[in-house]
Amino acid sequence: MKTFPVQIWGKYHKRLKIGGVTVTIDGSPQGRTAFFTTHYLTGGPGGEKDWRGELTFPQDTINTMVKRVYDLGVPLNLHSNGDGAIDAFLAAHEFAAAGDLTKNRHVTMIHAQFTRKDQLDKYVQYKIRPSFYTLHTYYFAEAHIANRGKEQAMYLSPMRDAIDKGLRPTNHTDFVVAPLDQMFMLWSAVNRVSRAGAEIGPDQRITPLEGLKAMTIWAAEQYGEQASKGSLEPGKLADLVILDKNPLKVDPMAIKDIKVIETIKEGKTIFTRE
């Protein structure tokens, strides 16, 4: 805070801006370190019995950190995967924002993978934007089924329900955990097919257009940059890619094979596929 006072946050300087604070309160579901309200079917990573995972910090510490960020008035990216960790953050929010629970504090729930339906309602009420991670429906679905059971695994990253409730979720790759491949990320959100070829929560599929919004317009909103980024409009930055096929028209299973043939940054071409 001494080196980078909060007054300079949120503004670009030499193409870098400090966008807010990230607080990580649990681990990963495939590593069995995410925190849940119910036990893992496979025990803990060290052979623990009746294992639900653990919070990274005690609840009181989470409360204090969230209140500190809210008092600074800067965006918060809150990393939580298990439904127990999500409950812990919602409790921290209710503590830190007690005077006005519904004010938009620019909070993004990073991953939010095992969100329950009742928690989606809290996101709407408290103006929390989930940033889902649909690549898990491909890369880790079988691990989640083994660890958490089929019913819970099928509701992984519930983008359909989130959008239907009026939320504008984003989607991300969590590189370097999963490859940095935007078209494959879009494919995973639209198709929800696992590495073994199983359908993972087909009722949570979204349309290709919704998937693109979760990568562009809604992502720009998440970072408070919708005035200059996210869509192609006069007055915004000319940042775009040109694709070899239209993701809105190809067979949904072919989306992952679409290639970027040109990348344009502020009106200048910076990449051309040979």
Secondary structure as GFF3:
##gff-version 3
##sequence-region A 1 274
A	DSSP	three_ten_helix	6	8	.	.	.	ID=ss1
A	DSSP	beta_strand	21	24	.	.	.	ID=ss2
A	DSSP	alpha_helix	59	72	.	.	.	ID=ss3
A	DSSP	beta_strand	76	80	.	.	.	ID=ss4
A	DSSP	alpha_helix	83	96	.	.	.	ID=ss5
A	DSSP	beta_strand	107	111	.	.	.	ID=ss6
A	DSSP	alpha_helix	117	126	.	.	.	ID=ss7
A	DSSP	beta_strand	128	132	.	.	.	ID=ss8
A	DSSP	alpha_helix	136	139	.	.	.	ID=ss9
A	DSSP	alpha_helix	141	148	.	.	.	ID=ss10
A	DSSP	alpha_helix	150	154	.	.	.	ID=ss11
A	DSSP	alpha_helix	159	164	.	.	.	ID=ss12
A	DSSP	beta_strand	170	171	.	.	.	ID=ss13
A	DSSP	alpha_helix	182	191	.	.	.	ID=ss14
A	DSSP	three_ten_helix	202	204	.	.	.	ID=ss15
A	DSSP	alpha_helix	208	213	.	.	.	ID=ss16
A	DSSP	alpha_helix	217	222	.	.	.	ID=ss17
A	DSSP	beta_strand	240	243	.	.	.	ID=ss18
A	DSSP	three_ten_helix	252	257	.	.	.	ID=ss19
A	DSSP	beta_strand	260	265	.	.	.	ID=ss20
A	DSSP	beta_strand	268	272	.	.	.	ID=ss21
###
